[in-house]
Amino acid sequence: MANDGYSIAKPLWKMNIDVDLAVNSSEFGMGLPEWEDGDISTNIDPYNTHRDDIKNSSLSDRIRYFDLLNKVRRKKRLFSKAKAKINLIRMIREYDIVEVNGQYVIFSQFAGIPNVVYDYGWIRYFPYRNGFYDKLARRGYSKAKGVIITNPDTFSISDTLTYLDQQRIYFSPFAIDSEKYCPFPMEELRAKYINNNGILLFSPSRQHWEEKGNDKMIKAFARFVKIFPDSKLVAVDWSIDAQKSKDLVNSLHISDKVEWIKPVAKKHLIEFYNAADIILDQFILGSWGLLHQRQCLVKNLFLCFIKRNILNERLERILLF
């Protein structure tokens, strides 16, 4: 979803390191490299986007696209989907070592070559579910040559999984393009939402109350706007609780203070980062992640919830890595 693979491969290419990036062309739109660096219009729906709709061959000739037919119903093309998975395993076998993004360890573990798992937070789910792919995930993580943890809070999970070799657990923050994520003026965009004396807040997080605490944020903003009536919140209309968030805004009678936008590609997302006075992330997980790191580069005020034990107990361990 966050283009982790592309964000890692891009600086390696600049260092002339021989590495390919394999991308599922029917991945969720935000997971395509074009969403990161392509010139995409603001009216592209990531839920109904195929790579062919936004392809940009200029990004790199080291990107290999495969298609797992994610958007095709399983029963309709069962044979084709099985064949696509077999072809992916065959492609993985062409390499000396692979770093796989989370769920792709389901396939890489059968390729017979060393593989490292880059965990973007998927470890929060599969250890506690009993589906077929969850069992394959546990097997894949246990057999991997290494597991890279990117979210500090997930150490509390990895530490308890007896099937993981703790000597093979590593920490690495998300890779961020520091040339792209930087401060620059966006007065014109800002003026669309707020006057010169107002306070513009931006919440790019997906609407998922259980993980992001969007309901807590909206209720807090309802109190905030009473103190600062010239403020406005721009939130992104996506994910499973989007309608619930809109209903909550309406029930709190602050709909005139909240603007909803559709998901936008990174080029436009960075513009919103720079137009806002305050960026709001999550208020449930209690840890920092990708959004926090981006905001450190953009250098505007950033608010999120970080558990005290993450700072007191985990920070030293993270720094030691």
C-alpha positions in Angstrom: 0.0 0.0 0.0 2.8 2.4 0.9 5.1 1.6 -2.0 7.7 0.2 0.4 9.4 -1.9 -2.2 9.8 1.0 -4.7 11.0 3.4 -1.9 13.7 0.9 -1.0 14.7 0.1 -4.6 14.9 3.7 -5.8 18.0 4.7 -3.7 19.6 1.4 -4.4 19.4 2.1 -8.1 20.9 5.5 -7.5 23.9 3.7 -5.9 24.1 1.4 -8.9 23.3 -1.7 -6.9 22.0 -4.5 -9.1 18.5 -5.0 -7.9 15.1 -5.6 -9.5 11.7 -4.6 -8.2 8.8 -6.9 -8.8 5.3 -5.4 -8.6 1.9 -6.9 -8.8 0.2 -4.9 -11.5 -3.3 -5.6 -10.0 -2.2 -4.4 -6.6 -4.2 -1.8 -4.7 -3.6 1.4 -6.6 -1.6 3.0 -3.8 0.8 0.1 -3.9 1.9 0.9 -7.5 5.2 2.8 -8.1 3.2 5.1 -10.4 1.2 6.3 -7.4 4.5 7.3 -5.7 6.3 9.0 -8.6 3.9 9.1 -11.5 2.0 12.1 -12.8 -1.5 11.0 -11.8 -4.6 13.1 -11.9 -6.5 13.7 -8.7 -9.6 11.7 -9.8 -8.0 8.3 -9.9 -9.8 5.7 -7.7 -7.1 3.4 -6.1 -9.7 0.8 -5.5 -10.5 0.4 -9.2 -7.1 1.1 -10.6 -5.0 -1.3 -12.6 -1.4 -0.6 -13.5 -2.4 -0.4 -17.2 -4.5 2.7 -16.3 -1.6 4.7 -14.9 1.5 3.0 -16.3 4.7 5.1 -16.6 7.6 3.3 -18.3 10.0 6.2 -17.4 10.2 5.2 -13.7 12.7 2.4 -14.2 13.5 -0.4 -16.5 14.4 -2.5 -13.5 10.7 -2.9 -12.5 9.2 -6.2 -13.4 5.4 -6.4 -13.3 3.5 -9.6 -12.7 -0.3 -10.0 -12.2 -1.9 -12.1 -9.5 -5.3 -11.2 -10.8 -6.4 -9.7 -7.4 -9.4 -8.1 -8.9 -10.7 -11.3 -10.5 -13.2 -13.4 -8.6 -11.5 -16.7 -7.5 -14.2 -19.0 -8.8 -14.4 -17.3 -12.1 -10.7 -17.9 -13.1 -9.4 -20.4 -10.5 -6.9 -22.0 -13.0 -5.6 -18.7 -14.2 -5.0 -17.4 -10.6 -3.2 -20.6 -9.6 -1.0 -20.4 -12.7 -0.2 -16.7 -11.8 1.0 -17.8 -8.4 3.2 -20.6 -9.8 4.7 -18.1 -12.3 5.5 -15.8 -9.5 7.4 -18.5 -7.6 9.3 -19.3 -10.8 10.2 -15.6 -11.2 11.5 -15.5 -7.6 13.8 -18.5 -8.3 15.7 -16.4 -10.9 17.3 -14.4 -8.0 20.0 -15.1 -5.4 18.0 -13.5 -2.6 14.6 -11.7 -2.3 13.2 -9.2 0.1 9.4 -9.7 0.1 6.8 -7.3 1.3 4.7 -9.0 4.0 2.2 -11.3 2.5 4.3 -12.3 -0.5 6.3 -14.6 1.9 3.3 -16.9 1.3 4.9 -17.6 -2.1 8.6 -16.9 -1.7 9.0 -19.6 1.0 8.5 -22.2 -1.7 11.0 -20.7 -4.2 14.0 -22.5 -2.5 16.2 -19.3 -2.2 17.0 -17.1 0.8 14.3 -14.6 1.5 13.9 -11.7 4.0 10.5 -10.4 5.0 9.8 -6.7 5.1 7.0 -6.4 7.6 4.9 -3.2 7.2 2.6 -4.1 10.1 1.0 -7.3 8.8 2.4 -9.1 11.8 -0.4 -7.5 13.8 -2.9 -9.8 12.1 -1.8 -13.2 10.9 -0.5 -14.6 14.2 -4.0 -14.5 15.6 -6.0 -15.8 12.7 -6.4 -19.4 11.4 -7.0 -19.0 7.7 -5.0 -20.9 5.2 -2.9 -18.0 4.2 -2.4 -17.0 7.8 -0.9 -20.4 8.5 1.3 -20.0 5.4 2.4 -16.6 6.7 3.5 -18.0 10.0 5.5 -20.7 8.3 7.0 -18.2 5.9 8.1 -15.8 8.7 9.6 -18.7 10.7 11.7 -19.9 7.8 12.8 -16.5 6.5 16.5 -15.5 6.8 15.4 -12.3 8.5 12.3 -10.3 9.4 12.6 -6.5 9.2 10.3 -4.7 11.6 9.3 -1.2 10.6 6.7 -0.3 13.3 8.2 -0.1 16.9 5.0 -1.3 18.5 5.1 -4.6 16.7 8.1 -5.7 18.7 5.6 -6.5 21.5 4.2 -9.1 19.0 7.4 -10.5 17.5 8.9 -11.0 20.9 6.1 -13.4 21.9 6.1 -15.5 18.7 8.0 -18.7 19.6 8.3 -19.8 16.0 10.5 -16.7 15.2 14.2 -16.7 15.7 14.8 -13.5 17.7 18.3 -13.3 16.3 16.8 -12.8 12.9 14.6 -9.9 13.8 15.8 -6.5 12.6 14.5 -3.0 12.8 14.5 -0.5 10.0 12.4 2.6 9.7 10.4 3.1 6.5 12.4 4.3 3.5 11.5 7.9 2.7 12.6 10.0 -0.3 14.1 13.0 1.4 14.4 14.9 -1.9 10.7 14.7 -2.5 9.4 15.1 1.1 10.5 18.6 1.9 9.0 21.9 2.8 7.8 24.3 0.1 5.1 27.0 -0.1 1.5 26.0 -1.0 -0.4 29.2 -0.3 -2.8 28.7 -3.3 -3.9 25.2 -2.1 -4.2 26.5 1.5 -6.4 29.4 0.4 -9.0 26.9 -1.0 -9.8 25.8 2.5 -8.9 28.5 5.0 -8.3 32.2 5.4 -4.9 33.7 6.3 -5.7 33.7 10.0 -7.2 30.2 10.2 -5.7 26.9 11.2 -5.6 24.1 8.6 -5.4 20.5 9.9 -4.9 17.6 7.6 -5.5 13.9 8.3 -4.3 11.7 5.5 -4.9 8.5 7.5 -7.3 5.9 6.3 -10.7 5.8 8.0 -10.2 2.8 10.3 -11.4 3.5 13.8 -9.9 0.4 15.4 -6.4 1.2 14.2 -6.3 4.9 13.6 -8.8 6.2 16.1 -10.4 8.6 13.6 -13.5 8.9 15.9 -11.3 10.2 18.7 -9.7 12.7 16.4 -13.0 13.9 15.1 -14.4 14.4 18.6 -11.3 16.2 19.6 -11.5 18.5 16.6 -15.1 19.3 17.5 -13.8 20.7 20.8 -10.9 22.3 19.1 -13.0 24.2 16.6 -15.1 25.8 19.5 -11.9 27.4 20.7 -10.5 28.2 17.2 -13.6 28.7 15.0 -11.5 29.7 12.0 -9.9 26.2 11.8 -10.8 23.6 9.3 -10.0 19.9 8.9 -9.2 18.2 5.6 -9.7 14.4 5.9 -9.4 11.7 3.3 -12.5 9.7 2.3 -11.2 6.1 2.1 -11.3 2.8 3.9 -13.8 0.8 5.9 -15.1 3.4 8.3 -15.4 6.4 5.9 -19.1 6.6 6.2 -19.0 6.2 10.0 -16.6 9.1 10.2 -18.9 11.3 8.0 -21.9 10.4 10.1 -20.0 11.3 13.2 -19.0 14.7 11.7 -22.6 15.4 10.9 -23.8 14.4 14.4 -21.3 16.8 16.0 -22.6 19.6 13.7 -19.1 20.4 12.3 -19.7 19.4 8.7 -19.0 23.0 7.7 -15.6 22.7 9.3 -14.6 19.4 7.7 -13.6 18.9 4.0 -13.5 15.4 2.5 -11.1 14.7 -0.3 -10.6 11.5 -2.3 -7.2 9.7 -2.0 -4.5 11.5 -4.0 -1.2 10.3 -5.4 1.9 11.2 -3.5 2.7 14.2 -5.6 -0.5 15.9 -4.5 -0.4 14.4 -1.0 2.9 16.3 -0.3 1.2 19.5 -1.4 -1.4 19.0 1.3 1.3 18.3 3.8 2.8 21.7 3.1 -0.5 23.5 2.9 -1.5 22.4 6.4 -0.5 23.8 9.8 -1.0 20.6 11.6 -0.9 16.9 10.4 -2.9 14.3 12.3 -2.0 10.6 12.2 -3.3 7.8 14.5 -4.6 7.8 18.1 -4.8 4.1 18.9 -1.7 2.1 18.0 0.6 4.2 20.2 3.6 4.2 17.8 5.1 6.1 15.0 5.4 5.0 11.4 5.5 6.1 7.8 3.5 9.3 8.1 5.5 10.5 11.1 8.8 10.1 9.2 7.5 12.0 6.2 6.4 14.9 8.4 9.8 15.1 10.0 11.1 16.0 6.5 8.2 18.4 5.7 8.8 20.0 9.1 5.3 21.1 10.1 3.5 20.3 13.4 2.5 16.6 13.7 0.2 15.0 16.2 -0.2 11.3 17.0 -0.5 9.0 20.0 2.7 7.3 21.2 2.6 5.0 24.2 5.0 5.9 27.0 6.5 2.4 27.0 7.3 2.7 23.3 9.5 5.6 24.2 10.9 4.3 27.4 11.4 0.6 26.6 11.6 0.4 22.8 13.6 3.4 21.8 16.9 2.2 23.2 16.4 -1.1 21.5 15.6 0.6 18.2 18.7 2.8 18.4 20.9 -0.2 19.1 19.8 -1.7 15.7 
